[in-house]
Structures are given as structure tokens and as C-alpha cells.
Amino acid sequence: MKNYLNFESEVKELESQLDTLKDPFNKEGISEVNTNEIVSFEEKINNKLKKIYSNLNPWQTAQVARHEDRPKSKFFIESLFDDFISLSGDRFYGDDKSVIAGFAKINNESVLVIGQEKGENLEERLDRNFGMMRPEGYRKSIRLMELANKFNIPIITFIDTPGAYPGVGAEERGQAEAIARSIECCMKLKVPNISIIIGEGGSGGAIALASSNKVIMLENAIYSVISPEGCATILWRDPKKTLEAASAMKLTSQELLNLKIIDEIIEEPIGGAHRDKETTLENIKRSILKSLKYFKTLTPDEILTQRKNKFLQIGRSEGFLSSNETSSGLSLKQNYLDKIFEKIKIVTKQKLLISILIAFSAFIIISLIL
């Protein structure tokens, strides 16, 4: 059974009529299927989907990103990679089922794959905590990323989470520290790490694994510091102001690409990734292989520098060098006041030096006289 969003009511009606046309055993008994009418209806549905999905507002995009039928990390891992070996446990507390991690091969090249998994049905979602990772999940990811770094294996992460789990137990086991350590680990890696946001990229739960050389988003995915509902509740004191919140937060793929927070958008089929999973799969595979090929041309130090500079440049239009070879640090442009203060410091140093020389000369003269 298909699931429809509230703005897809017209599509639902058309598809219901199409199913009736395709069924030869209708209310009037056995009848001949009218293929021309079926083709006409399919064209109408495609046109309607194009019209709707080319004019989605940010809140509607958030709804598509959370769609029940949207392909999850488990689907991509099973379909894209060969010889996947799942690895469990953080060696401190236990295993976290909300994250799938292990080594695999893509085009006969070894990679580490990490995927946040929400689950396909209610039972799975409860078991996987709706994709909300606990500290042991982040520590497992850190353990495996360090292992991949040691053996020079690229890392690919699939991001799909409303955020890190905020429960009492998670906080007692050091949720914030685990997220911080995960970000630190990502930033120190000397192997390429590529993150693909396939649904929701929520808060620190996402950035903990998305501090990558390349951040890629599916066209109808979202990436933000908080959910639209949470933002609306805090700023407007009204959780129904989700459209205003989503618009203000700039959480869609195109807005984030314009802000240079992400690096690439993967196009989705008409009507979203859930309507044609195979096409989405091919588009993601093409993007991953292209990125891996590019990073093969860089040395480990260049990979580290590229990642560092990418994050240093976010939100800044000037004041940083762009070249991988030379932009190892910050090079802020001085304003007028800075220059004045610099001159004052130079003059003060000169006066101090002169005073020391005069005092030393006086000491020598007095010593000679005595």
C-alpha cells in the first residue's frame, strides 16, 4: 500500500483511478483494458508530480525527507556494496542498532560504510530507536574510522537521523562528549570521508558523522541544527509555525549548496526517491565513484587540509586562502583600527628598548666612575 503526503491528494486520486483502469475484473465484470486511457492517466500523474515537486516549499521538502517509503541506509548498503561485513560494539558499553557499520567493497575497492538506520516498519523503528544514535553508536563509529584511517581505507557515511538520542541514559553515558569526539575524529582523518544525506540530517547527530571532505545531499533531503517543529516551538512558541521555521532555517539542499555548506546535490526521480529507488541507487553510486576517483589524486596531507579548509570557509566570503597547498591556517585581513594598534605596539617596543639601553649605559658609566 502506497503512502501519500497531504499535498499529494490529487496524485492519490489519479493513481486510484489508474488502478481501476488496469484491473480487468472491475465492478462490471471482466472487461477489456483500455491501454490508451492508461497511458493518458500515467502522463497526467507524471505531469502532476512534476508540478508539485518543482514547487515544494521547505516544510513540504521536510515531509518528503521523512517519507515512510523513502529508501533507508540498509537498502543502499545492501544494494551498492559487495562483501559487506557488519561490525558491532564500541568496546566500552555495547552495540547501537541505530547505526549499521562495517567494511565492504564498491567496484572492487575496499571502503568503510557507516549508515544511520531508522527502520522500515514500526517494530524495526523501535528496535533501531528511529535512527537516533546513542553514545555507544558514535564510539563504535570512532573505533571503525580510526581502523580505516590506519589501513588507508576511504569512508562513506549515510546520514538519516532526526538527531542524537536525548534520553537520560544516553546523557549519563556522555552523549555530548561522544558527539564531540566523533567530530574530532572525522576532522583528523587522513583518508577521504564522503557523507551522503539521504533523508533527515538533524542536529549534532548528523554533523558527528558528516564532518567530511565531501557532503552530498539527495535533492529532497534536509540538513539543519534542529527540526522545524523544535525551531517553531522555541522562536514562535507555536509548533504549528513549521513553514515559517523551515523557511528561516535554510534546510533544503539548494539553499545549503548556495551557502556552500554542502558540495553536491544528487537529483531524485519525479515524485521523490521513494517512487523510483533503482534510479536513486544508480545516481548515488555514480556520485560515490566520482568522488573516490577525485580523492585518489590527493595525498593524505592534502585530504586533511582540504577538509579543514572546507569547514573554515563556511560562512566567510573573504579572509581565507583557498589553495590546498597554502591555506594551512587563517589569514585575516586587518582593518584600520588593527593597523593603528599594531603601530602603537611597535612604537611602545621601540621606546622600551631605548629606555633599557639608556639604563644600561648609565649603569656602565657609574661603574667606571666608582
N, C-alpha and C positions, 0 to 999 in steps of 0.2 A: 504493500500500500504506500502510495506517494504521500509525502508531507508537503503542505503548501504554507507559504508565509501569508500574512494578512493582506499584503499588496498584490498577491498573485491570484486573487479570486476569479478574474476574467480568464486567466490561463486554466485554472481548475475546471471552470465551466466548459471551456472549449475541449479540453482533454477528456472530460466525461462524455461529451457528445461524440468525440472521435472513437472512444472505446465502444460506444453503442454501434457506430457505423461498422467497426471491424468485426463485431460479433454476428455471425450468420444465424445464431439461434436467439433472435430477439423476440419481443412480445407477440409479433405476428407469425411466429413460427419460423421455419427455415426460409431464408431469403438470400438473394444474390448480393454479394458485397460490391458496393459501388466504389471502384478504385479511384475514379476521377474525383469524387467527392472527398475521399480520404486524403488524397494529395492536396486538394484545396484546403482542407482543415489543417493539415500539417504545416502548410505555408502560412496560414493565419496564425497558428500558435507560435511559429518561429518569429514572425513579424511582431507579434505582441510581446514576446520575450525580449526581442531586440529593443523595442521601445521602452519597456520597463527597466531593463538592466543598463541601458545607456543613460538613464536619468535617475539613478539611485541617489538618495540623499545619504549623509553619513550614518544616520541611525538605521536606515534600511540596509546599508552595507554591513553594519554590525550584526544585524539579524541574519544576513546571508552567511557571514563568517561563523555563526553559531548553529547553522542549519543541521538538523539531526542526521541527514543523509550525506553530509559533506564527508569526503574521504579523510580518514584519520592517519596518524603516523604508522600504525600497524599495517595498513593497506599498502602504503608507499614502501615500507621496509620489505615486506614480503614480495612485492611486485618489481621493485627496482634492483634489488641486490641478490647476489648469489652467495651460497655457503655462509649464511648468517649464523653466528654463534652468540647466543644470548649470554650475558654475564650479569651476575647478581651480587648484591650486598655491598655495604660500604666499609666492612671490616671493623666497624665500631658498634653499630646498633642492630641493623637488619637490612632488609630489602624494601624498596619502594616500588610498588606496582604501577604507579602513575608515570613512570619513565621506563622505556624499553631501551636497552643499550647493549652493544656488542660489536664484534668485528665481522666484516663482510667483504665482498668483492663487487666492484662495478666495472664492467669492461676489463675484467681480469686484473684490476688494480685494488690492492687492499685499502680499506678505509675503516674508520671507527664511525659507527652510526648511533646517534642518540635521538630518541623521539619521545616527546610528551604525548601520552595517550589518554584520551577521555573515555573511550569505550563505545561500543556500538549499540548496546541496549541497557536497560536500567540496571540489571544485575552486574554487568561489566562496569558500568559507570560508578556504581557504589564500590566495587572492588578496586577500581583504579582511582577512586577519590575525585572523579570528574576532571582528571588531569592536573590537579593541584598537588605539586610536589612537596614532600616533607624534607627535613634536613638530611636524612639518610639518602634521599634521591640525589641531592646536589653533591653529597660526599662521594656517592658511587660514581657520579659523572666526573668529578675531580680525579678520582683514582684512575679511571679509564683514560681520561685526557692526558694525564701525566705519563701513562703507559704508552699511549700513541705517540706522544712527543719523544719519548725515549727511543722508539723504534722508527721514527720518521714516517709516521702514517697519517695522512690527511683525515680531518674530522668533518663530518656532516651532521648537522642537527636539524630536527624538525620541531618547530615551535607551535604549540597549540594548547594554551592554558589560560584560564581566567585570572590566574595569579598564584603565588605560593600559598600553601595552606596556612591559615591564620589561627589554627587551633591551639589550645593550651599546651598539649603535649609537644607540638612542633616548636613552640616558643621556648619551652623548658629545655629542649634538646638543642637550642641555638640556631633557630631559623635564620635570623638576620646575619649571623656570623657565617653560616653555611653559604648563603647567597653571596656575601662579600668575597668569601674565599673562591667561590666558583667564578666570579667576575675576574678576580685577580689571576686565577689560573688561566682563563681564556686569554687575558691580555699578555701573559708571559710566554705563551706557546711559540715555538719556532717552526711549527708545521701549519699549513693553511687550514683554517676552520671556516666552513661555509654554513650559514644558518638560513633556513627557509621557513618563513612564517606561513603556515598553511591554513590557519583559522584565526583564532584569537591569540594575540601576543600581549598578555596582560601583565603590567607592573614588573616588579623585580623578579617575579617568577619566570618571565620571558628573558629579560636582559641578562640574567645569570648564565644563560646558555647562548645568548645572541650577541655577545661581545666578540664579534667575528671579523675576519678580513673582508668578508662579503656578506651583507644582509639582503636577502631576496624575499619578496612578498608575492603571494598569489594575488591576482587582481582584486578579488573581493575579500581579502583578509584585512584585519585591523591590528594596530600596534599602538599601545598607549600606556600611560603611567597608572591609569585607573579605569574602571568600567564607566560607561556613560551614566548608568544609574547611580553609581557612587559619587561621581562628579556632580550630578544634578542635586543629589541629596545634600552635599556639602555646600555648594555655592548658591543654589536656588532654594534650598530647604524643601525641595519638591522632587521626588523620584520620577515624576511624570515628565519632567523637562528634559527628556533624554535627547530629543532632536537638537535643542539648543546646546546641550553639553557636548554631544558628539561633533557638532559643527565647530564649536570653540576649541576642541581638543586636537583637531587636525590629525585624525587617526586613520584616514584612508591611505591606500598605497600611493596614489598620485600626489596627494598633499605631502606625504613623507619623502617621496622622491624629489619633489620640488625643494624641500628643506634640506636635502642631502643627508637625511638620516638613514635611508636605505639606498641600495645601489642598483637594484633591478626589479622590474615587475614582470611576473610571468602571466601571460594572457590566459584567461579562462574561457571555456566554451560558452556559447549563448545560454543564458539561464543559470550560470554558475557551475563550479567544478562538480557538484553532485549530479548534474544531468548527463555528463559525459566524462566518467572517471578515467577512461583509457586515454583520451586526448590530453587530459590534465597530466597524466602519468608521463606521456611522451614529452610534453613541454618541460616538465621538471627534470627529466633525465637529460634532455638536451642542454639545459642551463647548468646542471651539475658538471657534466663532462666538459663544457666550455670553460667553466671556472677552474676546474682541476688542471686543464691544459695550460691555462694562463699562469697559474701559480707554480707550475713546473719550471718556468723560466726564471724564477726568483730564488735567491739564496735564502737560507734560514734567517739571517740577519735582516735581509730586505723584507721578508714576510713579517717579521716582528715590527720593523719600522713602519711598514705600510699600514698595519693595523693601528699602531699608536697614533700616527698622523691622521688617520681617518677619523678617530674619535676626538682628537684635539681640535679638528677643524669644524666639528658640528656646531652650528650656531654662530660662527665667526666668518665675516666676509673679508677680513684683512688681518695682517699682523702675524701670519704664519707662513713659512715657506712650504711650497707644495712638492718639491722634488724629494723622492725617496732617499736619494743619496745625501742630501744636505739638511733635510728637515728633522734632525735628531732632537731638537729642542724648541723652545719658544723664542721668537724674535719679535717682541712687541715694539711697535713704533712709538717713539717718545713724543709726548705733547709739549706745548710751550712751557708749562709750569715745571715739568720734569727737567727740561733743559736749564731753566733758571736755578733749580735746586742743585743740579749737577755742577754748575759754575760756582755756586756758593760753597759746595763741598771742596772744590779744587782750591779756591781762594783760602778757605779755612785751613786746609792742609799745608798750603804754602806758608801761611802766617805761623803756624805751629812749628814748621821746620826751621824758619828764620829765628824764632824765639829760642829753639833748642840750640841752634848754632851760636847765638849771642851769649846764651848762658854758659855754653861750653868754653867759648873764647874767654869770657870773664873769669871762669874758673882757672884756666891756664895762666892768665896774666897774674892773678892773685897768687897762684902757686909759685910763679917765678919771682915775684916781689918778696915773698916771705922766705 
